[in-house]
Amino acid sequence: MSERPLVVETIRIVDPARKLDAVGTIVVENGVITAAGPDALNQGRPEGAMLIDGSGLTALPGLVDARVFIGEPGGEHRETIASASRAAAAGGVTSILTMPDTDPVIDDVAIAEFVMRTARDTALVNVFPAAALTKGLKGREMTEIGLLADAGVKAFTEGRKTLADPALMRRIMTYARDFGAVVMHETTDAALAGSGVINEGLYASWLGLPGIPGEAEIIPLERDLRLAALTGCRYHAAKISLGESAAVVANAKRRGLAVTAGVSINHLSLNENDVGQYRTYFHLSPPLRREEDRLAMVEALADGTVDVIVSSHDPQDADDKRRPFAEAEAGAIGLETLLPAALRLHHSGAVPLMRVVEAMTSAPAALLGLDQGTLKPGAPADLVLVDLDRPFVFTEDLIRSRSKNSAFENARFAGQVLRTIVAGRTVFEAAR
């Protein structure tokens, strides 16, 4: 933690938690924000402060990414906690929720504490582990939700998997409600998805690839929402990708359920046509959908049906991607491209900047019960300085993840992270 105060002057401050969008000053002391706004210097600059001229730049709360897959423990060749944190810092992401799909699975207190301890020792950003809903992610025996919650686990999920047993899911939701825990679930019916690898439709037929129908996402989502109503638990649909899924979530919210939803930046930015000629970096789960569904996701984000944007950062090594499309592993990295890809929605006028930023800062922080995601006085000094209009091309040499499977390789963006600060300490600074 930096002992020297930090003052960022003449910078545009966008803080959705306070509905603030104004030019002002940010003051950081002892790793905490002490002032942030147009009147921040009424008390004068702290003695000995380091000054940063923010002219032409925008300060955002550090991004909170609520869906990040990391190899460690067990798959360090794909990604370690340290390498993921470097990628996160370069992308302006200062807090990450890691998924339990590791080896061993994060399904007991000892493994969760290992991840938290390793993060404290090696990570540049805040790392919060999610724990499995079931032991070993096998879908049979519930984990010790109470003990894990007491140990600091922020959420419970089956990661890439969908729990098939509704009676078990009901029991898990009941326990989660009693401990105030959130259940995060990715909904894909394995039987309906079958061997599918791409969105079912005309394009899949042209490529000769087995498709996954939208019902594979919608049916388990509808089941989960009925169980959430039955149990009263906090339920988060981890990644929806269909206009009809958004309508189902919107209906649940109108009924007053404690329901939230997320969407990956991939499904806001790309559609099934991006698969092109069997480009495996676009083999994702859920699959990229029709352009109509992408536009529906953008609209659901704008109107608040979808609460959070996630990177769904999922590193896969070259051997798992350089295969025929149907045999390649699903997933793409995304920590470094989450913010610039999301800013496309702002630049195009599709979603206001305040809403785009909210979906990656205060909304996921509220979902997980974190103090991060805001620049209000007293909050941890996690912030990112961005040139919203600076153009750049995301080339492979910019990738800090151990894996290179980016769906945005060579993409042109406007909006580059110039500095990332965690607890008052600069953890990334771009060449200017």
N, C-alpha and C positions, 0 to 999 in steps of 0.2 A: 504493500500500500504506500502510495506516494505521501511524503510528509510535507513537501513543498506545495503550497496552494497553487491552483490553476485558474486562470481567468481567460475565458474565450469571449472576445469583444466583437461588437458590430456584426452579429451573426443572426440569420433568420432562425427562429426557434419554432419547431413544430412539435407540439406535445399534446396528442389526442386526449390523454387522461384529464387535461385541464382545458381542452378545446382552445388551446393557445397557438396562434400563428402570428408571430410578431418579431420584429428585429429588436435584439436586446443583447444581454450579457449573461453568461453562465459562470458561476463561481463554485469552485470545488475545493473543499478542505478536508483533509484526513479521509479521503476516499468517499466522501458524501457530498451531494449537491447542497450548498447552503443558500443559493439564490439562482434563479433562472427566469429572466423576463426583461421587459423594457426598463424596469426600475431596480434592477439587481445591484447597481453600483451606488445606491443611495447612501450606503454606509461606507463607501470608499473601497478601494482595492485592498485585499489582505497584504500585509507586509511580506516582501520577498516572493511575491507570486510570479509564476511563469505566465507570460502573456502570449496568447495566440490571436492573431488578427483573422477574424472570420468573415471578412468582407467578401461578398459574392458566394458564400457557402451557406449550407443549411445544417442545423444541428437536429438530430432525431434521437429519441431514446434508443439505446442499444436494442437490436432486434432480439426477440424471444422466439426460437424455433422449436415448436412442440412435437416434431417428429423427425428424429435423426437416428439412423442406424450406424453403429460403430462395430468394428470387428472385435475389439478388445473387451473381454478376454476371449482367446481362442481363435480369432481370425485377424491377428495383427498384420498379416500380409496385405489385407484389404484396407484396413484403417485402424490406427491407434487413437486413444483419447487425445494424445498430444497432437497428432497430425490433423485430426478433425478440428481441434481447437484453433490451429493455425489457419485452416480454411475458413472457419467461422469468423475469426478476427478480420481476415481480409475481406469478408463479405459484410462486415458491420453487425454480425450476429454475436451478441455478448452473453447469451444464455441459451443452452440447448437441453432438450429433454431427450435422453437416449433410450432406445428401445431395448427390450429384454432378450432379443434374439441373438444371444451370445453363447459361447461354449466354455463353461457351463452357463445355463440360462439364469437370468436374474430372477430367481424365484424364492430366495430366502435372504434373511438379514445379512448373513456373512458376505454373500456376493454383492449385494447392494452397497454395503460398507466398503468393500474392495474398490468398487467403481468410484465412490465418493472420495476415498483416500487417494487413489491414483490420480483423480482429477485435481485434487488439492496440490499434489506434488508435481504434476506435469502439464496441466492445462492452462492456457492463457485466458480462457473464458469460464463462466459459471457452467457447471455440468450437473444436471439433476437426472438421476436414473429413474425410469419407469420400471415397475415390476410386472411379472407375468400374472395373468389371471389364474392360470392353472400350472401345477408343478410340471416342469420340463416342457411347457407349452404343448402338452399331450392331450389336453381337453378332457381330462378325467377327474382330477382331484384339485380342489381349490387351494390356492396359496394362503399363507397366514396374513391376511389383509391387515388385521389390526397391528400385528408386530411390525410389519413392513412400513405401515403408515407412521407408527411411533418412531421408526428409525430414520424417517425423513423422506420416504418415497412419496412423490407428488402425484402419481397417477398409476393406473393399472390397465394393462393391455395385453393382447395376444400377439402384438407386433404385426407381422405379415399375415397371420392366421386369423380365421374366423371360427369362433366357438359354435359348434353345431348343436349341442345339447341345450334345448331351451330351459329345462328344469335346472340344470347346473347354472346357466346364465341367470336365472331368476334368483337362485341362492346367492350367487356372487353379488348381484345388484343389491340384495337385501343387506348383506354384510357391509358392502361399500357405503350404503346409505347410513348405516349405524356408525361408521367411522368417519363420515364426512369425506370419503374418497371419491374421486371421479373415475368412471369406467370409460376408457377410450377404446373404440372397436372399429376395425376395418371390416366392412361387410362384403364378403364374396362367398357365395354358396359354392363349395367345392364341386358338388355333383353337377350343378348347372354349368359351371365354368368348364368342367371336364378337362380336356387337353387344349382348350383354347388359349391363344396367345395374342389375339388382336380383337378389336371391337367387331362384333358380328354385323355383317352387312355386305354391301356390294363390293367395297374395297377389299375386304378379306377374301371374297370370292375371286376377285381379279388376281390377288397374290397367291391364291391357292393355300391359304393358311386357315387353320381351325379358329372359329370365332367364339367370343364370349358374349352372351346376350345381356342386355341391360338388366333383365330380371334377376340375374345372379347377384347384382348389387342391391336392387330394390327390395326383394323379398326378405332377406335377412335384416335389412334396415327397418322395414315395417314391423317385423317381429320384435326387434330390439326396442323400438319405440313403444310398442304395446307393453312389453315387460317393464320398461322404465316408468310407464304410467301406473302399472300394477304395484311396483315396489317403491316408487318415489325417489329413486336414486338419481344422482347427477350423471347424465349420459352424454358422451361426446362422440358423434359420428366422425371418426378420424379423417377419412378421405372420401368425399363424395365426388362424383364425376358426371352425373346425369341431371338434366333438367327435371326429370320426374322425381329424382331423389331430393332435389331442392324443394320441390312442392310438398313432398312428404314431411320434410323437416319443418317447413313453414307452417304446415297444418298442426304439427305437434306443438310448436311454439304458441300458436293461437289458442291452443287448449290449455296453456299455462304450464306445460311440462318443463322440468329443469334440463333442457336439451340444448346443446350447442353442436356446431358442425365445422369441419375444416375442409379445405381444398388444397391440393398441391399446386405449386406455381406452374408445374407442367401442364395441368389441366386448365389453367387460365391462359396459357400462352400457346399451346400446341394442339393439333388435332390429328386424327388418324392418317391424314395425307402426308404428315411429316415422316411417317415410317418409310416413305419413298420405296426404293428398291431394297427392302429387307435390311434396313439400318438398325442394328441391334441395340444401339444406344437409345432408341425410341421404343424398345420393348419394356413396357412399364406395367405396374399393377396398382390400381385397375388400368386397363388399356386406355390409350388415347382414344377419345370418342369423336363423334361427328362435330363439325363446326357449329351446328345448332346447339349442341350440348356445351361446347366451350363458351359460347355467347350466353347461354343460360347460367353458367357458373359465374361469369363476370357480373351479370345482372343480380344474381343471388348475393354476391359479395357486396355490391353497391347498396342493396336494400337491407343488408344486415341478416339475411337468412343464413348465409355462411359467415361465421364469426371470425375465423382465423385462416391465414395463409401459412402453409408449411413448405419447407423445401423437399421433404421426404427424401433427404440425403441418404442414398443407398449405394455405397461403393461396391463395385464388383471388379475383380481383376481381369486382365486381358484374356486369360484362358477361358473364363466363363462368358465373355462377350464375343470373342472371335469364333463363333460357331454358327451353324445355320440358325435362322431366326427362331424357329420353333424349339430349338435346343438351348438357346442362350438364356442365361439368368436374367430375370426381370430386375429393373432398377436403374437409377441414374443418380450421380452426385448432384448436389445443388446448393450447398452452403454459400459458395462464393457468388452465385448468380441469383439468389433469392431476391435481393433488393433491386438490382438493376432490371431484372425481368419484371418485377412487380411495378416498377416505375413506368414501364411501358403503358400500363393502364392509366396512369396519371397523364402522361404526355399525349396519349390519344384522346383524352377527355372522357374515357369510358367510366372512370371511377375517380372521385375527388381525392386529392393528395392526402387529406386528413383521414379519410376512410381507409386508404391503402396502408398508411402507416399504422393506424389503429389496429388493423388486422394482423400486424406483425410485432406489436409492442404491448400496449395496455390490455388488449383482448386476450392474448395467450397468457399474459402474466396473471390476469384475473382468473382465468380457467385453472391455472396451476397453483394459485394462492401465493404468488411471488411478490416481493417488494419492488422488483425490477419493472421495466416497461414504461417508465415515466421520468420526467426531468423535474418533478416537483421538489421543493426543498425538503431535505431529510431522506430522500431516496438514495440508493447506491449510485455512485457517479459512473454509470454505464451509459455511454453516449457515442454517437458516430457523427463525424463531420463529412458531409457529402456535397459534391458539386453536382447539382441536379441535372445540369445541361451538358456536362462534359462528355463528349463521345469517346467510346473506346471499343475495341474488338476483343472479345474474350477468346484468346488463343491458348493453346495447350500449355505454353510456358508460364501462364498466370495461375495454373492449377496447383494448389498446395496440398490437396488431398493425395493420399497414396495411390488412389485409383483415378483413372482418367475418363471414366464413362459418363461424360457430360452430354446432356441433350442440347446444350447451348454452345457447343464448340464452334468457334468462329462467328458467333452471333454478334451483331452490332447493337450496342446499347448506348443510351444517354443517361448518365447518372452514375458517377464513380465515387466509391468510398475513398476518402483521402486520409482519414485518421479514425481509429477505433480506440476507445478508452474504456477500461474496465477498472472499477474501484479507484478512479482517479489516475490510473497508470496507462500510458499509451502502449498498446499491445500490437498495433499495426499502423504503419505510416507509408502511404504510397509515394512513389517518386513523382515530383511535380515539374 
